[in-house]
Amino acid sequence: MLVTREDVLHCARLAALSLEESEIEPLRKDMEQLLSFAKRLDELDLGGSEPVMHTVEPRLRRREDVAVPGLTQSEALANAPEQDRGCFVVPKIL
């Protein structure tokens, strides 16, 4: 795929990059090579392939979302170093 100098400068503006004059041509060649490689991927026959969500099967096992009883207020405050009217007392930050 043909990449012009203007394409490189446009991409640089979008990425908020300032390029030196000596950097433009090497970047143009790199972009051209990268896009031609990506274009070659279009030639692959993927007709019999299933869509893939993950390349590696996730190991995270999910559990049922079941409501379970939590702590009562007195149980939650049982180990609090300081409490006031049923609330935790913490040091002031500001």
mmCIF file of the C-alpha atoms, coordinates in Angstrom:
data_MODEL
# 
_entry.id   MODEL 
# 
loop_
_atom_site.group_PDB 
_atom_site.id 
_atom_site.type_symbol 
_atom_site.label_atom_id 
_atom_site.label_alt_id 
_atom_site.label_comp_id 
_atom_site.label_asym_id 
_atom_site.label_entity_id 
_atom_site.label_seq_id 
_atom_site.pdbx_PDB_ins_code 
_atom_site.Cartn_x 
_atom_site.Cartn_y 
_atom_site.Cartn_z 
_atom_site.occupancy 
_atom_site.B_iso_or_equiv 
_atom_site.pdbx_formal_charge 
_atom_site.auth_seq_id 
_atom_site.auth_comp_id 
_atom_site.auth_asym_id 
_atom_site.auth_atom_id 
_atom_site.pdbx_PDB_model_num 
ATOM 1  C CA . MET A 1 1  ? 0.000   0.000   0.000  1.00 0.00 ? 1  MET A CA 1 
ATOM 2  C CA . LEU A 1 2  ? 1.366   3.393   -0.951 1.00 0.00 ? 2  LEU A CA 1 
ATOM 3  C CA . VAL A 1 3  ? 1.975   5.767   1.973  1.00 0.00 ? 3  VAL A CA 1 
ATOM 4  C CA . THR A 1 4  ? 2.753   9.373   1.145  1.00 0.00 ? 4  THR A CA 1 
ATOM 5  C CA . ARG A 1 5  ? 4.646   12.002  3.062  1.00 0.00 ? 5  ARG A CA 1 
ATOM 6  C CA . GLU A 1 6  ? 1.317   13.734  3.729  1.00 0.00 ? 6  GLU A CA 1 
ATOM 7  C CA . ASP A 1 7  ? -0.051  10.520  5.276  1.00 0.00 ? 7  ASP A CA 1 
ATOM 8  C CA . VAL A 1 8  ? 2.867   10.436  7.706  1.00 0.00 ? 8  VAL A CA 1 
ATOM 9  C CA . LEU A 1 9  ? 2.427   14.102  8.618  1.00 0.00 ? 9  LEU A CA 1 
ATOM 10 C CA . HIS A 1 10 ? -1.321  13.619  9.056  1.00 0.00 ? 10 HIS A CA 1 
ATOM 11 C CA . CYS A 1 11 ? -0.784  10.663  11.411 1.00 0.00 ? 11 CYS A CA 1 
ATOM 12 C CA . ALA A 1 12 ? 1.829   12.654  13.306 1.00 0.00 ? 12 ALA A CA 1 
ATOM 13 C CA . ARG A 1 13 ? -0.647  15.522  13.773 1.00 0.00 ? 13 ARG A CA 1 
ATOM 14 C CA . LEU A 1 14 ? -3.334  13.107  14.992 1.00 0.00 ? 14 LEU A CA 1 
ATOM 15 C CA . ALA A 1 15 ? -0.882  11.622  17.493 1.00 0.00 ? 15 ALA A CA 1 
ATOM 16 C CA . ALA A 1 16 ? 0.340   15.098  18.526 1.00 0.00 ? 16 ALA A CA 1 
ATOM 17 C CA . LEU A 1 17 ? 3.898   14.254  17.448 1.00 0.00 ? 17 LEU A CA 1 
ATOM 18 C CA . SER A 1 18 ? 6.415   16.700  16.094 1.00 0.00 ? 18 SER A CA 1 
ATOM 19 C CA . LEU A 1 19 ? 8.671   15.059  13.547 1.00 0.00 ? 19 LEU A CA 1 
ATOM 20 C CA . GLU A 1 20 ? 12.066  16.130  12.323 1.00 0.00 ? 20 GLU A CA 1 
ATOM 21 C CA . GLU A 1 21 ? 12.505  16.229  8.561  1.00 0.00 ? 21 GLU A CA 1 
ATOM 22 C CA . SER A 1 22 ? 14.927  13.299  8.763  1.00 0.00 ? 22 SER A CA 1 
ATOM 23 C CA . GLU A 1 23 ? 12.312  11.119  10.523 1.00 0.00 ? 23 GLU A CA 1 
ATOM 24 C CA . ILE A 1 24 ? 9.576   11.378  7.912  1.00 0.00 ? 24 ILE A CA 1 
ATOM 25 C CA . GLU A 1 25 ? 11.001  9.100   5.198  1.00 0.00 ? 25 GLU A CA 1 
ATOM 26 C CA . PRO A 1 26 ? 11.959  6.198   7.529  1.00 0.00 ? 26 PRO A CA 1 
ATOM 27 C CA . LEU A 1 27 ? 8.494   6.376   9.100  1.00 0.00 ? 27 LEU A CA 1 
ATOM 28 C CA . ARG A 1 28 ? 6.881   6.412   5.654  1.00 0.00 ? 28 ARG A CA 1 
ATOM 29 C CA . LYS A 1 29 ? 8.765   3.244   4.706  1.00 0.00 ? 29 LYS A CA 1 
ATOM 30 C CA . ASP A 1 30 ? 7.880   1.552   8.011  1.00 0.00 ? 30 ASP A CA 1 
ATOM 31 C CA . MET A 1 31 ? 4.196   2.449   7.655  1.00 0.00 ? 31 MET A CA 1 
ATOM 32 C CA . GLU A 1 32 ? 4.161   1.197   4.078  1.00 0.00 ? 32 GLU A CA 1 
ATOM 33 C CA . GLN A 1 33 ? 5.749   -2.103  5.113  1.00 0.00 ? 33 GLN A CA 1 
ATOM 34 C CA . LEU A 1 34 ? 3.340   -2.549  8.016  1.00 0.00 ? 34 LEU A CA 1 
ATOM 35 C CA . LEU A 1 35 ? 0.271   -1.854  5.894  1.00 0.00 ? 35 LEU A CA 1 
ATOM 36 C CA . SER A 1 36 ? 1.432   -4.158  3.119  1.00 0.00 ? 36 SER A CA 1 
ATOM 37 C CA . PHE A 1 37 ? 1.877   -6.938  5.684  1.00 0.00 ? 37 PHE A CA 1 
ATOM 38 C CA . ALA A 1 38 ? -1.637  -6.312  7.022  1.00 0.00 ? 38 ALA A CA 1 
ATOM 39 C CA . LYS A 1 39 ? -2.952  -6.380  3.439  1.00 0.00 ? 39 LYS A CA 1 
ATOM 40 C CA . ARG A 1 40 ? -1.408  -9.864  2.990  1.00 0.00 ? 40 ARG A CA 1 
ATOM 41 C CA . LEU A 1 41 ? -3.591  -11.095 5.859  1.00 0.00 ? 41 LEU A CA 1 
ATOM 42 C CA . ASP A 1 42 ? -6.642  -10.426 3.672  1.00 0.00 ? 42 ASP A CA 1 
ATOM 43 C CA . GLU A 1 43 ? -5.433  -13.174 1.347  1.00 0.00 ? 43 GLU A CA 1 
ATOM 44 C CA . LEU A 1 44 ? -5.790  -15.897 3.988  1.00 0.00 ? 44 LEU A CA 1 
ATOM 45 C CA . ASP A 1 45 ? -8.652  -18.371 3.563  1.00 0.00 ? 45 ASP A CA 1 
ATOM 46 C CA . LEU A 1 46 ? -10.498 -18.279 6.877  1.00 0.00 ? 46 LEU A CA 1 
ATOM 47 C CA . GLY A 1 47 ? -13.765 -19.765 5.606  1.00 0.00 ? 47 GLY A CA 1 
ATOM 48 C CA . GLY A 1 48 ? -13.739 -22.784 7.938  1.00 0.00 ? 48 GLY A CA 1 
ATOM 49 C CA . SER A 1 49 ? -12.503 -20.912 11.025 1.00 0.00 ? 49 SER A CA 1 
ATOM 50 C CA . GLU A 1 50 ? -14.695 -20.178 14.004 1.00 0.00 ? 50 GLU A CA 1 
ATOM 51 C CA . PRO A 1 51 ? -14.626 -16.650 15.468 1.00 0.00 ? 51 PRO A CA 1 
ATOM 52 C CA . VAL A 1 52 ? -12.358 -16.443 18.516 1.00 0.00 ? 52 VAL A CA 1 
ATOM 53 C CA . MET A 1 53 ? -13.019 -14.312 21.580 1.00 0.00 ? 53 MET A CA 1 
ATOM 54 C CA . HIS A 1 54 ? -9.851  -15.319 23.448 1.00 0.00 ? 54 HIS A CA 1 
ATOM 55 C CA . THR A 1 55 ? -6.670  -16.883 22.146 1.00 0.00 ? 55 THR A CA 1 
ATOM 56 C CA . VAL A 1 56 ? -6.229  -18.608 25.509 1.00 0.00 ? 56 VAL A CA 1 
ATOM 57 C CA . GLU A 1 57 ? -9.192  -19.957 27.436 1.00 0.00 ? 57 GLU A CA 1 
ATOM 58 C CA . PRO A 1 58 ? -9.742  -17.771 30.529 1.00 0.00 ? 58 PRO A CA 1 
ATOM 59 C CA . ARG A 1 59 ? -8.946  -19.545 33.786 1.00 0.00 ? 59 ARG A CA 1 
ATOM 60 C CA . LEU A 1 60 ? -11.270 -17.445 35.893 1.00 0.00 ? 60 LEU A CA 1 
ATOM 61 C CA . ARG A 1 61 ? -14.123 -19.613 37.022 1.00 0.00 ? 61 ARG A CA 1 
ATOM 62 C CA . ARG A 1 62 ? -17.295 -17.748 37.666 1.00 0.00 ? 62 ARG A CA 1 
ATOM 63 C CA . ARG A 1 63 ? -19.562 -18.539 40.555 1.00 0.00 ? 63 ARG A CA 1 
ATOM 64 C CA . GLU A 1 64 ? -23.262 -18.034 40.913 1.00 0.00 ? 64 GLU A CA 1 
ATOM 65 C CA . ASP A 1 65 ? -24.292 -14.573 42.039 1.00 0.00 ? 65 ASP A CA 1 
ATOM 66 C CA . VAL A 1 66 ? -26.160 -15.554 45.172 1.00 0.00 ? 66 VAL A CA 1 
ATOM 67 C CA . ALA A 1 67 ? -27.092 -13.143 47.938 1.00 0.00 ? 67 ALA A CA 1 
ATOM 68 C CA . VAL A 1 68 ? -25.754 -14.266 51.308 1.00 0.00 ? 68 VAL A CA 1 
ATOM 69 C CA . PRO A 1 69 ? -26.346 -12.665 54.671 1.00 0.00 ? 69 PRO A CA 1 
ATOM 70 C CA . GLY A 1 70 ? -23.668 -10.163 55.693 1.00 0.00 ? 70 GLY A CA 1 
ATOM 71 C CA . LEU A 1 71 ? -22.463 -8.912  59.043 1.00 0.00 ? 71 LEU A CA 1 
ATOM 72 C CA . THR A 1 72 ? -24.774 -7.162  61.434 1.00 0.00 ? 72 THR A CA 1 
ATOM 73 C CA . GLN A 1 73 ? -23.833 -3.651  62.481 1.00 0.00 ? 73 GLN A CA 1 
ATOM 74 C CA . SER A 1 74 ? -22.607 -4.829  65.876 1.00 0.00 ? 74 SER A CA 1 
ATOM 75 C CA . GLU A 1 75 ? -20.510 -7.616  64.273 1.00 0.00 ? 75 GLU A CA 1 
ATOM 76 C CA . ALA A 1 76 ? -18.937 -5.152  61.834 1.00 0.00 ? 76 ALA A CA 1 
ATOM 77 C CA . LEU A 1 77 ? -18.062 -2.723  64.640 1.00 0.00 ? 77 LEU A CA 1 
ATOM 78 C CA . ALA A 1 78 ? -16.875 -5.428  67.071 1.00 0.00 ? 78 ALA A CA 1 
ATOM 79 C CA . ASN A 1 79 ? -13.137 -4.891  66.332 1.00 0.00 ? 79 ASN A CA 1 
ATOM 80 C CA . ALA A 1 80 ? -13.305 -1.171  65.587 1.00 0.00 ? 80 ALA A CA 1 
ATOM 81 C CA . PRO A 1 81 ? -10.789 0.720   67.730 1.00 0.00 ? 81 PRO A CA 1 
ATOM 82 C CA . GLU A 1 82 ? -13.247 3.581   68.039 1.00 0.00 ? 82 GLU A CA 1 
ATOM 83 C CA . GLN A 1 83 ? -16.911 3.982   67.163 1.00 0.00 ? 83 GLN A CA 1 
ATOM 84 C CA . ASP A 1 84 ? -19.563 6.635   67.628 1.00 0.00 ? 84 ASP A CA 1 
ATOM 85 C CA . ARG A 1 85 ? -23.327 6.156   67.256 1.00 0.00 ? 85 ARG A CA 1 
ATOM 86 C CA . GLY A 1 86 ? -22.938 2.950   65.238 1.00 0.00 ? 86 GLY A CA 1 
ATOM 87 C CA . CYS A 1 87 ? -20.246 4.284   62.862 1.00 0.00 ? 87 CYS A CA 1 
ATOM 88 C CA . PHE A 1 88 ? -16.466 3.842   62.543 1.00 0.00 ? 88 PHE A CA 1 
ATOM 89 C CA . VAL A 1 89 ? -14.430 6.783   63.798 1.00 0.00 ? 89 VAL A CA 1 
ATOM 90 C CA . VAL A 1 90 ? -11.391 7.510   61.634 1.00 0.00 ? 90 VAL A CA 1 
ATOM 91 C CA . PRO A 1 91 ? -8.746  10.243  61.866 1.00 0.00 ? 91 PRO A CA 1 
ATOM 92 C CA . LYS A 1 92 ? -9.370  13.462  59.977 1.00 0.00 ? 92 LYS A CA 1 
ATOM 93 C CA . ILE A 1 93 ? -7.279  13.769  56.852 1.00 0.00 ? 93 ILE A CA 1 
ATOM 94 C CA . LEU A 1 94 ? -7.528  17.495  56.181 1.00 0.00 ? 94 LEU A CA 1 
# 
